[in-house]
Amino acid sequence: MFEHHKRDWVRSNPGEFVVISGTKIAGFYPDYESAFNAGLKAVGLGNSFLVKQVWAEEPAYLIY
């Protein structure tokens, strides 16, 4: 679902965090903590959901 909507979201919500549960979009939030808490409220503890930041290109991290 994320990849399907990514192009539109990059234009409308760049840098924000989207909350997705199944096929439901629970909203966009300015930071991870807000998005995570919204996900818990939307689907409840013990149910799965995705919190992902909207970027045109995924950042790459080099860890030594």
PDB file of N, CA, C, O and CB in Angstrom:
ATOM      1  N   MET A   1       0.818  -1.188   0.000  1.00  0.00           N
ATOM      2  CA  MET A   1       0.000   0.000   0.000  1.00  0.00           C
ATOM      3  C   MET A   1       0.871   1.265   0.000  1.00  0.00           C
ATOM      4  O   MET A   1       0.567   2.225  -0.707  1.00  0.00           O
ATOM      5  CB  MET A   1      -0.936  -0.009   1.206  1.00  0.00           C
ATOM      6  N   PHE A   2       1.939   1.265   0.783  1.00  0.00           N
ATOM      7  CA  PHE A   2       2.807   2.443   0.848  1.00  0.00           C
ATOM      8  C   PHE A   2       3.357   2.790  -0.530  1.00  0.00           C
ATOM      9  O   PHE A   2       3.261   3.935  -0.971  1.00  0.00           O
ATOM     10  CB  PHE A   2       3.961   2.208   1.832  1.00  0.00           C
ATOM     11  N   GLU A   3       3.931   1.807  -1.203  1.00  0.00           N
ATOM     12  CA  GLU A   3       4.531   2.057  -2.514  1.00  0.00           C
ATOM     13  C   GLU A   3       3.485   2.512  -3.535  1.00  0.00           C
ATOM     14  O   GLU A   3       3.788   3.312  -4.420  1.00  0.00           O
ATOM     15  CB  GLU A   3       5.239   0.799  -3.017  1.00  0.00           C
ATOM     16  N   HIS A   4       2.285   2.014  -3.416  1.00  0.00           N
ATOM     17  CA  HIS A   4       1.211   2.390  -4.341  1.00  0.00           C
ATOM     18  C   HIS A   4       0.881   3.888  -4.241  1.00  0.00           C
ATOM     19  O   HIS A   4       0.598   4.527  -5.254  1.00  0.00           O
ATOM     20  CB  HIS A   4      -0.050   1.553  -4.056  1.00  0.00           C
ATOM     21  N   HIS A   5       0.915   4.437  -3.045  1.00  0.00           N
ATOM     22  CA  HIS A   5       0.549   5.839  -2.813  1.00  0.00           C
ATOM     23  C   HIS A   5       1.749   6.786  -2.653  1.00  0.00           C
ATOM     24  O   HIS A   5       1.579   8.001  -2.552  1.00  0.00           O
ATOM     25  CB  HIS A   5      -0.310   5.927  -1.585  1.00  0.00           C
ATOM     26  N   LYS A   6       2.936   6.228  -2.633  1.00  0.00           N
ATOM     27  CA  LYS A   6       4.135   7.004  -2.317  1.00  0.00           C
ATOM     28  C   LYS A   6       4.293   8.271  -3.161  1.00  0.00           C
ATOM     29  O   LYS A   6       4.593   9.336  -2.621  1.00  0.00           O
ATOM     30  CB  LYS A   6       5.346   6.141  -2.495  1.00  0.00           C
ATOM     31  N   ARG A   7       4.098   8.169  -4.452  1.00  0.00           N
ATOM     32  CA  ARG A   7       4.306   9.322  -5.342  1.00  0.00           C
ATOM     33  C   ARG A   7       3.408  10.504  -4.935  1.00  0.00           C
ATOM     34  O   ARG A   7       3.876  11.642  -4.879  1.00  0.00           O
ATOM     35  CB  ARG A   7       4.023   8.921  -6.814  1.00  0.00           C
ATOM     36  N   ASP A   8       2.145  10.244  -4.656  1.00  0.00           N
ATOM     37  CA  ASP A   8       1.225  11.309  -4.236  1.00  0.00           C
ATOM     38  C   ASP A   8       1.605  11.849  -2.860  1.00  0.00           C
ATOM     39  O   ASP A   8       1.562  13.058  -2.631  1.00  0.00           O
ATOM     40  CB  ASP A   8      -0.223  10.790  -4.216  1.00  0.00           C
ATOM     41  N   TRP A   9       1.974  10.960  -1.952  1.00  0.00           N
ATOM     42  CA  TRP A   9       2.304  11.378  -0.591  1.00  0.00           C
ATOM     43  C   TRP A   9       3.584  12.209  -0.535  1.00  0.00           C
ATOM     44  O   TRP A   9       3.709  13.106   0.298  1.00  0.00           O
ATOM     45  CB  TRP A   9       2.444  10.164   0.303  1.00  0.00           C
ATOM     46  N   VAL A  10       4.532  11.908  -1.422  1.00  0.00           N
ATOM     47  CA  VAL A  10       5.776  12.694  -1.460  1.00  0.00           C
ATOM     48  C   VAL A  10       5.458  14.140  -1.818  1.00  0.00           C
ATOM     49  O   VAL A  10       6.105  15.061  -1.318  1.00  0.00           O
ATOM     50  CB  VAL A  10       6.786  12.092  -2.483  1.00  0.00           C
ATOM     51  N   ARG A  11       4.472  14.343  -2.675  1.00  0.00           N
ATOM     52  CA  ARG A  11       4.070  15.706  -3.050  1.00  0.00           C
ATOM     53  C   ARG A  11       3.265  16.390  -1.950  1.00  0.00           C
ATOM     54  O   ARG A  11       3.451  17.579  -1.691  1.00  0.00           O
ATOM     55  CB  ARG A  11       3.254  15.677  -4.335  1.00  0.00           C
ATOM     56  N   SER A  12       2.379  15.649  -1.307  1.00  0.00           N
ATOM     57  CA  SER A  12       1.457  16.269  -0.348  1.00  0.00           C
ATOM     58  C   SER A  12       1.917  16.222   1.105  1.00  0.00           C
ATOM     59  O   SER A  12       1.523  17.077   1.898  1.00  0.00           O
ATOM     60  CB  SER A  12       0.132  15.609  -0.448  1.00  0.00           C
ATOM     61  N   ASN A  13       2.743  15.241   1.472  1.00  0.00           N
ATOM     62  CA  ASN A  13       3.143  15.064   2.870  1.00  0.00           C
ATOM     63  C   ASN A  13       4.621  14.703   3.018  1.00  0.00           C
ATOM     64  O   ASN A  13       4.940  13.772   3.758  1.00  0.00           O
ATOM     65  CB  ASN A  13       2.291  13.987   3.516  1.00  0.00           C
ATOM     66  N   PRO A  14       5.533  15.403   2.345  1.00  0.00           N
ATOM     67  CA  PRO A  14       6.948  15.010   2.419  1.00  0.00           C
ATOM     68  C   PRO A  14       7.505  15.137   3.831  1.00  0.00           C
ATOM     69  O   PRO A  14       7.291  16.137   4.517  1.00  0.00           O
ATOM     70  CB  PRO A  14       7.780  15.859   1.465  1.00  0.00           C
ATOM     71  N   GLY A  15       8.228  14.094   4.250  1.00  0.00           N
ATOM     72  CA  GLY A  15       8.866  14.107   5.563  1.00  0.00           C
ATOM     73  C   GLY A  15       7.970  13.709   6.712  1.00  0.00           C
ATOM     74  O   GLY A  15       8.456  13.492   7.822  1.00  0.00           O
ATOM     75  N   GLU A  16       6.671  13.608   6.478  1.00  0.00           N
ATOM     76  CA  GLU A  16       5.751  13.228   7.545  1.00  0.00           C
ATOM     77  C   GLU A  16       5.733  11.712   7.710  1.00  0.00           C
ATOM     78  O   GLU A  16       6.249  10.978   6.867  1.00  0.00           O
ATOM     79  CB  GLU A  16       4.332  13.755   7.254  1.00  0.00           C
ATOM     80  N   PHE A  17       5.141  11.259   8.793  1.00  0.00           N
ATOM     81  CA  PHE A  17       5.038   9.834   9.092  1.00  0.00           C
ATOM     82  C   PHE A  17       3.598   9.391   8.850  1.00  0.00           C
ATOM     83  O   PHE A  17       2.662   9.978   9.393  1.00  0.00           O
ATOM     84  CB  PHE A  17       5.480   9.529  10.562  1.00  0.00           C
ATOM     85  N   VAL A  18       3.428   8.358   8.037  1.00  0.00           N
ATOM     86  CA  VAL A  18       2.106   7.822   7.742  1.00  0.00           C
ATOM     87  C   VAL A  18       1.887   6.576   8.596  1.00  0.00           C
ATOM     88  O   VAL A  18       2.817   5.809   8.845  1.00  0.00           O
ATOM     89  CB  VAL A  18       1.955   7.496   6.219  1.00  0.00           C
ATOM     90  N   VAL A  19       0.646   6.384   9.040  1.00  0.00           N
ATOM     91  CA  VAL A  19       0.263   5.200   9.798  1.00  0.00           C
ATOM     92  C   VAL A  19      -0.686   4.383   8.929  1.00  0.00           C
ATOM     93  O   VAL A  19      -1.713   4.885   8.475  1.00  0.00           O
ATOM     94  CB  VAL A  19      -0.402   5.582  11.170  1.00  0.00           C
ATOM     95  N   ILE A  20      -0.330   3.110   8.702  1.00  0.00           N
ATOM     96  CA  ILE A  20      -1.119   2.222   7.852  1.00  0.00           C
ATOM     97  C   ILE A  20      -1.403   0.936   8.618  1.00  0.00           C
ATOM     98  O   ILE A  20      -0.509   0.344   9.222  1.00  0.00           O
ATOM     99  CB  ILE A  20      -0.381   1.921   6.512  1.00  0.00           C
ATOM    100  N   SER A  21      -2.661   0.516   8.581  1.00  0.00           N
ATOM    101  CA  SER A  21      -3.052  -0.775   9.147  1.00  0.00           C
ATOM    102  C   SER A  21      -3.882  -1.502   8.100  1.00  0.00           C
ATOM    103  O   SER A  21      -5.009  -1.103   7.805  1.00  0.00           O
ATOM    104  CB  SER A  21      -3.853  -0.604  10.492  1.00  0.00           C
ATOM    105  N   GLY A  22      -3.331  -2.556   7.548  1.00  0.00           N
ATOM    106  CA  GLY A  22      -4.014  -3.270   6.464  1.00  0.00           C
ATOM    107  C   GLY A  22      -4.171  -2.356   5.267  1.00  0.00           C
ATOM    108  O   GLY A  22      -3.182  -1.921   4.677  1.00  0.00           O
ATOM    109  N   THR A  23      -5.412  -2.064   4.905  1.00  0.00           N
ATOM    110  CA  THR A  23      -5.677  -1.140   3.792  1.00  0.00           C
ATOM    111  C   THR A  23      -6.171   0.214   4.286  1.00  0.00           C
ATOM    112  O   THR A  23      -6.597   1.049   3.488  1.00  0.00           O
ATOM    113  CB  THR A  23      -6.704  -1.744   2.837  1.00  0.00           C
ATOM    114  N   LYS A  24      -6.116   0.435   5.592  1.00  0.00           N
ATOM    115  CA  LYS A  24      -6.593   1.686   6.190  1.00  0.00           C
ATOM    116  C   LYS A  24      -5.426   2.623   6.485  1.00  0.00           C
ATOM    117  O   LYS A  24      -4.416   2.218   7.060  1.00  0.00           O
ATOM    118  CB  LYS A  24      -7.384   1.402   7.482  1.00  0.00           C
ATOM    119  N   ILE A  25      -5.585   3.878   6.080  1.00  0.00           N
ATOM    120  CA  ILE A  25      -4.603   4.910   6.389  1.00  0.00           C
ATOM    121  C   ILE A  25      -5.125   5.673   7.600  1.00  0.00           C
ATOM    122  O   ILE A  25      -6.182   6.301   7.545  1.00  0.00           O
ATOM    123  CB  ILE A  25      -4.354   5.872   5.159  1.00  0.00           C
ATOM    124  N   ALA A  26      -4.371   5.609   8.692  1.00  0.00           N
ATOM    125  CA  ALA A  26      -4.807   6.246   9.936  1.00  0.00           C
ATOM    126  C   ALA A  26      -4.380   7.703  10.033  1.00  0.00           C
ATOM    127  O   ALA A  26      -4.755   8.390  10.983  1.00  0.00           O
ATOM    128  CB  ALA A  26      -4.266   5.485  11.119  1.00  0.00           C
ATOM    129  N   GLY A  27      -3.607   8.183   9.077  1.00  0.00           N
ATOM    130  CA  GLY A  27      -3.253   9.597   9.056  1.00  0.00           C
ATOM    131  C   GLY A  27      -1.770   9.857   8.889  1.00  0.00           C
ATOM    132  O   GLY A  27      -0.959   8.934   8.812  1.00  0.00           O
ATOM    133  N   PHE A  28      -1.434  11.145   8.834  1.00  0.00           N
ATOM    134  CA  PHE A  28      -0.066  11.623   8.690  1.00  0.00           C
ATOM    135  C   PHE A  28       0.280  12.463   9.906  1.00  0.00           C
ATOM    136  O   PHE A  28      -0.562  13.203  10.415  1.00  0.00           O
ATOM    137  CB  PHE A  28       0.115  12.437   7.378  1.00  0.00           C
ATOM    138  N   TYR A  29       1.522  12.351  10.375  1.00  0.00           N
ATOM    139  CA  TYR A  29       1.931  13.016  11.609  1.00  0.00           C
ATOM    140  C   TYR A  29       3.333  13.590  11.442  1.00  0.00           C
ATOM    141  O   TYR A  29       4.132  13.074  10.660  1.00  0.00           O
ATOM    142  CB  TYR A  29       1.884  12.034  12.805  1.00  0.00           C
ATOM    143  N   PRO A  30       3.631  14.661  12.179  1.00  0.00           N
ATOM    144  CA  PRO A  30       4.913  15.344  11.999  1.00  0.00           C
ATOM    145  C   PRO A  30       6.112  14.611  12.593  1.00  0.00           C
ATOM    146  O   PRO A  30       7.250  14.886  12.212  1.00  0.00           O
ATOM    147  CB  PRO A  30       4.833  16.698  12.599  1.00  0.00           C
ATOM    148  N   ASP A  31       5.875  13.674  13.529  1.00  0.00           N
ATOM    149  CA  ASP A  31       6.986  12.956  14.142  1.00  0.00           C
ATOM    150  C   ASP A  31       6.587  11.512  14.434  1.00  0.00           C
ATOM    151  O   ASP A  31       5.404  11.173  14.462  1.00  0.00           O
ATOM    152  CB  ASP A  31       7.439  13.660  15.435  1.00  0.00           C
ATOM    153  N   TYR A  32       7.599  10.667  14.651  1.00  0.00           N
ATOM    154  CA  TYR A  32       7.361   9.238  14.845  1.00  0.00           C
ATOM    155  C   TYR A  32       6.509   8.964  16.078  1.00  0.00           C
ATOM    156  O   TYR A  32       5.600   8.135  16.035  1.00  0.00           O
ATOM    157  CB  TYR A  32       8.682   8.500  14.960  1.00  0.00           C
ATOM    158  N   GLU A  33       6.797   9.647  17.161  1.00  0.00           N
ATOM    159  CA  GLU A  33       6.060   9.411  18.409  1.00  0.00           C
ATOM    160  C   GLU A  33       4.564   9.672  18.240  1.00  0.00           C
ATOM    161  O   GLU A  33       3.743   8.871  18.687  1.00  0.00           O
ATOM    162  CB  GLU A  33       6.617  10.295  19.526  1.00  0.00           C
ATOM    163  N   SER A  34       4.208  10.777  17.605  1.00  0.00           N
ATOM    164  CA  SER A  34       2.793  11.096  17.355  1.00  0.00           C
ATOM    165  C   SER A  34       2.146  10.028  16.478  1.00  0.00           C
ATOM    166  O   SER A  34       1.015   9.610  16.730  1.00  0.00           O
ATOM    167  CB  SER A  34       2.658  12.484  16.685  1.00  0.00           C
ATOM    168  N   ALA A  35       2.865   9.590  15.454  1.00  0.00           N
ATOM    169  CA  ALA A  35       2.337   8.578  14.543  1.00  0.00           C
ATOM    170  C   ALA A  35       2.158   7.248  15.266  1.00  0.00           C
ATOM    171  O   ALA A  35       1.137   6.583  15.094  1.00  0.00           O
ATOM    172  CB  ALA A  35       3.266   8.405  13.331  1.00  0.00           C
ATOM    173  N   PHE A  36       3.126   6.861  16.059  1.00  0.00           N
ATOM    174  CA  PHE A  36       3.040   5.595  16.783  1.00  0.00           C
ATOM    175  C   PHE A  36       1.860   5.602  17.755  1.00  0.00           C
ATOM    176  O   PHE A  36       1.100   4.636  17.816  1.00  0.00           O
ATOM    177  CB  PHE A  36       4.348   5.321  17.540  1.00  0.00           C
ATOM    178  N   ASN A  37       1.708   6.683  18.509  1.00  0.00           N
ATOM    179  CA  ASN A  37       0.585   6.792  19.446  1.00  0.00           C
ATOM    180  C   ASN A  37      -0.756   6.773  18.713  1.00  0.00           C
ATOM    181  O   ASN A  37      -1.717   6.172  19.195  1.00  0.00           O
ATOM    182  CB  ASN A  37       0.709   8.075  20.276  1.00  0.00           C
ATOM    183  N   ALA A  38      -0.825   7.421  17.565  1.00  0.00           N
ATOM    184  CA  ALA A  38      -2.053   7.405  16.764  1.00  0.00           C
ATOM    185  C   ALA A  38      -2.346   5.992  16.259  1.00  0.00           C
ATOM    186  O   ALA A  38      -3.504   5.577  16.210  1.00  0.00           O
ATOM    187  CB  ALA A  38      -1.938   8.383  15.574  1.00  0.00           C
ATOM    188  N   GLY A  39      -1.305   5.259  15.888  1.00  0.00           N
ATOM    189  CA  GLY A  39      -1.474   3.881  15.457  1.00  0.00           C
ATOM    190  C   GLY A  39      -2.028   3.007  16.561  1.00  0.00           C
ATOM    191  O   GLY A  39      -2.902   2.173  16.326  1.00  0.00           O
ATOM    192  N   LEU A  40      -1.516   3.200  17.772  1.00  0.00           N
ATOM    193  CA  LEU A  40      -2.032   2.434  18.913  1.00  0.00           C
ATOM    194  C   LEU A  40      -3.506   2.746  19.164  1.00  0.00           C
ATOM    195  O   LEU A  40      -4.299   1.849  19.448  1.00  0.00           O
ATOM    196  CB  LEU A  40      -1.209   2.734  20.178  1.00  0.00           C
ATOM    197  N   LYS A  41      -3.861   4.010  19.057  1.00  0.00           N
ATOM    198  CA  LYS A  41      -5.264   4.394  19.258  1.00  0.00           C
ATOM    199  C   LYS A  41      -6.154   3.847  18.145  1.00  0.00           C
ATOM    200  O   LYS A  41      -7.280   3.422  18.402  1.00  0.00           O
ATOM    201  CB  LYS A  41      -5.394   5.923  19.328  1.00  0.00           C
ATOM    202  N   ALA A  42      -5.656   3.857  16.919  1.00  0.00           N
ATOM    203  CA  ALA A  42      -6.461   3.439  15.772  1.00  0.00           C
ATOM    204  C   ALA A  42      -6.723   1.935  15.739  1.00  0.00           C
ATOM    205  O   ALA A  42      -7.831   1.504  15.420  1.00  0.00           O
ATOM    206  CB  ALA A  42      -5.781   3.855  14.496  1.00  0.00           C
ATOM    207  N   VAL A  43      -5.706   1.137  16.066  1.00  0.00           N
ATOM    208  CA  VAL A  43      -5.861  -0.317  15.915  1.00  0.00           C
ATOM    209  C   VAL A  43      -5.815  -1.076  17.227  1.00  0.00           C
ATOM    210  O   VAL A  43      -6.196  -2.245  17.281  1.00  0.00           O
ATOM    211  CB  VAL A  43      -4.796  -0.847  15.011  1.00  0.00           C
ATOM    212  N   GLY A  44      -5.354  -0.429  18.282  1.00  0.00           N
ATOM    213  CA  GLY A  44      -5.302  -1.090  19.582  1.00  0.00           C
ATOM    214  C   GLY A  44      -4.006  -1.846  19.812  1.00  0.00           C
ATOM    215  O   GLY A  44      -3.323  -2.247  18.870  1.00  0.00           O
ATOM    216  N   LEU A  45      -3.689  -2.031  21.063  1.00  0.00           N
ATOM    217  CA  LEU A  45      -2.486  -2.745  21.470  1.00  0.00           C
ATOM    218  C   LEU A  45      -2.597  -4.211  21.059  1.00  0.00           C
ATOM    219  O   LEU A  45      -3.639  -4.837  21.252  1.00  0.00           O
ATOM    220  CB  LEU A  45      -2.262  -2.621  22.997  1.00  0.00           C
ATOM    221  N   GLY A  46      -1.536  -4.749  20.499  1.00  0.00           N
ATOM    222  CA  GLY A  46      -1.538  -6.142  20.072  1.00  0.00           C
ATOM    223  C   GLY A  46      -1.896  -6.355  18.618  1.00  0.00           C
ATOM    224  O   GLY A  46      -1.775  -7.472  18.113  1.00  0.00           O
ATOM    225  N   ASN A  47      -2.331  -5.320  17.935  1.00  0.00           N
ATOM    226  CA  ASN A  47      -2.633  -5.405  16.508  1.00  0.00           C
ATOM    227  C   ASN A  47      -1.515  -4.726  15.722  1.00  0.00           C
ATOM    228  O   ASN A  47      -0.865  -3.811  16.228  1.00  0.00           O
ATOM    229  CB  ASN A  47      -4.012  -4.751  16.186  1.00  0.00           C
ATOM    230  N   SER A  48      -1.294  -5.163  14.512  1.00  0.00           N
ATOM    231  CA  SER A  48      -0.168  -4.640  13.743  1.00  0.00           C
ATOM    232  C   SER A  48      -0.543  -3.411  12.919  1.00  0.00           C
ATOM    233  O   SER A  48      -1.669  -3.267  12.441  1.00  0.00           O
ATOM    234  CB  SER A  48       0.375  -5.717  12.830  1.00  0.00           C
ATOM    235  N   PHE A  49       0.443  -2.538  12.775  1.00  0.00           N
ATOM    236  CA  PHE A  49       0.328  -1.364  11.928  1.00  0.00           C
ATOM    237  C   PHE A  49       1.727  -0.929  11.535  1.00  0.00           C
ATOM    238  O   PHE A  49       2.710  -1.319  12.164  1.00  0.00           O
ATOM    239  CB  PHE A  49      -0.439  -0.215  12.645  1.00  0.00           C
ATOM    240  N   LEU A  50       1.808  -0.119  10.493  1.00  0.00           N
ATOM    241  CA  LEU A  50       3.078   0.368   9.974  1.00  0.00           C
ATOM    242  C   LEU A  50       3.177   1.870  10.193  1.00  0.00           C
ATOM    243  O   LEU A  50       2.226   2.606   9.926  1.00  0.00           O
ATOM    244  CB  LEU A  50       3.230   0.025   8.477  1.00  0.00           C
ATOM    245  N   VAL A  51       4.323   2.322  10.677  1.00  0.00           N
ATOM    246  CA  VAL A  51       4.646   3.749  10.736  1.00  0.00           C
ATOM    247  C   VAL A  51       5.854   3.931   9.836  1.00  0.00           C
ATOM    248  O   VAL A  51       6.905   3.333  10.066  1.00  0.00           O
ATOM    249  CB  VAL A  51       4.930   4.250  12.225  1.00  0.00           C
ATOM    250  N   LYS A  52       5.701   4.760   8.812  1.00  0.00           N
ATOM    251  CA  LYS A  52       6.790   4.948   7.851  1.00  0.00           C
ATOM    252  C   LYS A  52       6.875   6.404   7.446  1.00  0.00           C
ATOM    253  O   LYS A  52       5.863   7.054   7.185  1.00  0.00           O
ATOM    254  CB  LYS A  52       6.592   4.058   6.611  1.00  0.00           C
ATOM    255  N   GLN A  53       8.108   6.908   7.396  1.00  0.00           N
ATOM    256  CA  GLN A  53       8.311   8.289   6.972  1.00  0.00           C
ATOM    257  C   GLN A  53       8.251   8.372   5.450  1.00  0.00           C
ATOM    258  O   GLN A  53       8.759   7.498   4.746  1.00  0.00           O
ATOM    259  CB  GLN A  53       9.665   8.834   7.496  1.00  0.00           C
ATOM    260  N   VAL A  54       7.626   9.428   4.959  1.00  0.00           N
ATOM    261  CA  VAL A  54       7.421   9.619   3.522  1.00  0.00           C
ATOM    262  C   VAL A  54       8.601  10.411   2.944  1.00  0.00           C
ATOM    263  O   VAL A  54       8.771  11.596   3.231  1.00  0.00           O
ATOM    264  CB  VAL A  54       6.066  10.356   3.243  1.00  0.00           C
ATOM    265  N   TRP A  55       9.399   9.741   2.136  1.00  0.00           N
ATOM    266  CA  TRP A  55      10.529  10.358   1.441  1.00  0.00           C
ATOM    267  C   TRP A  55      10.517   9.911  -0.005  1.00  0.00           C
ATOM    268  O   TRP A  55      10.077   8.803  -0.311  1.00  0.00           O
ATOM    269  CB  TRP A  55      11.879   9.993   2.118  1.00  0.00           C
ATOM    270  N   ALA A  56      10.996  10.763  -0.897  1.00  0.00           N
ATOM    271  CA  ALA A  56      11.110  10.385  -2.307  1.00  0.00           C
ATOM    272  C   ALA A  56      12.162   9.287  -2.461  1.00  0.00           C
ATOM    273  O   ALA A  56      11.968   8.343  -3.227  1.00  0.00           O
ATOM    274  CB  ALA A  56      11.475  11.619  -3.182  1.00  0.00           C
ATOM    275  N   GLU A  57      13.256   9.408  -1.746  1.00  0.00           N
ATOM    276  CA  GLU A  57      14.334   8.417  -1.761  1.00  0.00           C
ATOM    277  C   GLU A  57      14.565   7.956  -0.327  1.00  0.00           C
ATOM    278  O   GLU A  57      14.650   8.773   0.590  1.00  0.00           O
ATOM    279  CB  GLU A  57      15.653   9.006  -2.389  1.00  0.00           C
ATOM    280  N   GLU A  58      14.667   6.656  -0.141  1.00  0.00           N
ATOM    281  CA  GLU A  58      14.939   6.123   1.191  1.00  0.00           C
ATOM    282  C   GLU A  58      16.357   6.490   1.601  1.00  0.00           C
ATOM    283  O   GLU A  58      17.282   6.332   0.804  1.00  0.00           O
ATOM    284  CB  GLU A  58      14.739   4.587   1.226  1.00  0.00           C
ATOM    285  N   PRO A  59      16.553   6.975   2.817  1.00  0.00           N
ATOM    286  CA  PRO A  59      17.902   7.282   3.263  1.00  0.00           C
ATOM    287  C   PRO A  59      18.724   5.995   3.427  1.00  0.00           C
ATOM    288  O   PRO A  59      18.188   4.949   3.792  1.00  0.00           O
ATOM    289  CB  PRO A  59      17.861   8.067   4.586  1.00  0.00           C
ATOM    290  N   ALA A  60      19.998   6.087   3.158  1.00  0.00           N
ATOM    291  CA  ALA A  60      20.910   4.953   3.353  1.00  0.00           C
ATOM    292  C   ALA A  60      21.811   5.286   4.529  1.00  0.00           C
ATOM    293  O   ALA A  60      22.319   6.402   4.639  1.00  0.00           O
ATOM    294  CB  ALA A  60      21.755   4.652   2.057  1.00  0.00           C
ATOM    295  N   TYR A  61      22.001   4.328   5.391  1.00  0.00           N
ATOM    296  CA  TYR A  61      22.832   4.531   6.577  1.00  0.00           C
ATOM    297  C   TYR A  61      24.024   3.596   6.512  1.00  0.00           C
ATOM    298  O   TYR A  61      23.880   2.420   6.178  1.00  0.00           O
ATOM    299  CB  TYR A  61      22.020   4.297   7.880  1.00  0.00           C
ATOM    300  N   LEU A  62      25.182   4.106   6.824  1.00  0.00           N
ATOM    301  CA  LEU A  62      26.398   3.305   6.878  1.00  0.00           C
ATOM    302  C   LEU A  62      26.786   3.173   8.335  1.00  0.00           C
ATOM    303  O   LEU A  62      27.059   4.166   9.009  1.00  0.00           O
ATOM    304  CB  LEU A  62      27.555   3.943   6.033  1.00  0.00           C
ATOM    305  N   ILE A  63      26.809   1.946   8.814  1.00  0.00           N
ATOM    306  CA  ILE A  63      27.130   1.691  10.216  1.00  0.00           C
ATOM    307  C   ILE A  63      28.397   0.854  10.262  1.00  0.00           C
ATOM    308  O   ILE A  63      28.486  -0.195   9.624  1.00  0.00           O
ATOM    309  CB  ILE A  63      25.950   0.972  10.956  1.00  0.00           C
ATOM    310  N   TYR A  64      29.359   1.320  11.011  1.00  0.00           N
ATOM    311  CA  TYR A  64      30.631   0.595  11.148  1.00  0.00           C
ATOM    312  C   TYR A  64      30.626  -0.243  12.395  1.00  0.00           C
ATOM    313  O   TYR A  64      31.608  -0.926  12.684  1.00  0.00           O
ATOM    314  CB  TYR A  64      31.816   1.562  11.175  1.00  0.00           C
TER     315      TYR A  64
END
